[in-house]
Amino acid sequence: MKPSRNITNLVEIMAALRTPNTGCPWDLEQDFASISPYTIEEAYEVADAIERQDWDDLRDELGDLLLQPVYHARMAEEAGLFNFADVVEAITTKMIRRHPHVFGDGDARSSGMAKGAWEEIKAQEKADKVHRKSTAAKTKTAVSSILDDVPSNLPALQTAVKLQRKAARVGFDWDNPGQVIDKLREEVEELTEAMAGGDNKQIEGEIGDLLFTIANLARHFGQEPDNALRKSNNKFRRRFSFVENEIEKSGTKLEETGQSQMDRLWDEAKRQEKK
């Protein structure tokens, strides 16, 4: 089999890898649960390539990400659930339905109007999905929530923002960032009290509340907290590497360097970045 620009060949490659006796032993051992973490990881690597503006790497990472739905669809096909063509049909149907101003008789004269139509159609789709699940379960007592469609296995900061956005759409939200800052101060005070009490479980809960509020603050400023934290992680790596390099130049071991010296080098790293 040769490399190809046709996605059908990728589907065939995955089928070959999953063919008993002749396929790849590792690929044959996998299931939805074992592949799921790779799917999440590949999405993050795409985001990392975009942040670094490494377009060659982005091309490769998009390929790795594309492999994931092909992989899951192949396992689904083996289980008699659906195949890759069904996945393509489902998303093309959804995109056409959500853009009546492009593919139908609808009208959207601005991006705001288009977004509004998109949200209205999505809301109807979700209502239909809840109804189907309720009918399938043959129960009329199940209570649905507007938060039901927020995945529970997303990174925690992303989940927090999605929950907050859902609640905000029905008016459960702060009026402005200043109110979130006040809430942030309140959460810090509660964490301080929990620390004084020494109850680790309570401390954990207050730290969670603090992080949830920080995510809310980021949302009010139109920022994605996960992206902000990723950039701060990279900043820490960069500055700490500067500290390590300077200590190495001095002929001193890192673990033998005092905190005050490392703080001084850290401040120097910050000054270097501002030049």
GITA-V421328 format. One record per pair of residues at least 24 apart in sequence whose C-alpha atoms are under 8 Angstrom apart, sorted by the first residue. I is the first residue (numbers start at 1). J is the second residue. If there is no record, write none. Layout:
# GITA-V421328
i=[I/I]
j=[J/J]
This chain:
# GITA-V421328
i=[10/10/11/11/11/14/14/14/15/31/32/32/35/35/38/39/39/97/98/157/157/157/157/157/158/158/158/160/160/160/161/161/161/164/176/177/177/177/180/180/180/181/183/184/184/184/239/239/239/240/242/242/243]
j=[67/70/70/74/84/70/71/74/74/75/72/75/68/72/68/65/68/121/122/211/212/215/225/226/224/225/226/212/215/216/215/216/219/216/220/217/220/221/213/216/217/217/213/210/213/214/266/269/270/266/266/269/269]
